Amino acid sequence: MLDALPQDRNTRYIREVLVATGALPQGQENLARLELWVKETVENLPSHQARIIRPFAE
């Protein structure tokens, strides 16, 4: 559910607190942020650009 929220500094802070307290497992936070960024970025591209970029980004 946390990934569905806007990924701003507040959400990142909450995630860091949950990881620090053990409520969430520590993972590849940088990779997770990159995956979310790619998803949002590709969704905002025109379809002809997204079709080309999506395979490389994912």
Contacts in CASP RR format, 6 or more apart in sequence:
PFRMAT RR
TARGET T0000
AUTHOR 0000-0000-0000
METHOD contacts of the structure
MODEL  1
MLDALPQDRNTRYIREVLVATGALPQGQENLARLELWVKETVENLPSHQA
RIIRPFAE
2 11 0 8 1.000
2 14 0 8 1.000
2 15 0 8 1.000
2 18 0 8 1.000
2 24 0 8 1.000
3 32 0 8 1.000
3 36 0 8 1.000
5 11 0 8 1.000
7 33 0 8 1.000
7 36 0 8 1.000
7 37 0 8 1.000
7 40 0 8 1.000
12 33 0 8 1.000
15 24 0 8 1.000
15 29 0 8 1.000
16 29 0 8 1.000
18 24 0 8 1.000
19 25 0 8 1.000
19 26 0 8 1.000
19 27 0 8 1.000
19 29 0 8 1.000
38 57 0 8 1.000
38 58 0 8 1.000
41 57 0 8 1.000
42 50 0 8 1.000
42 53 0 8 1.000
42 54 0 8 1.000
42 57 0 8 1.000
43 50 0 8 1.000
45 53 0 8 1.000
END
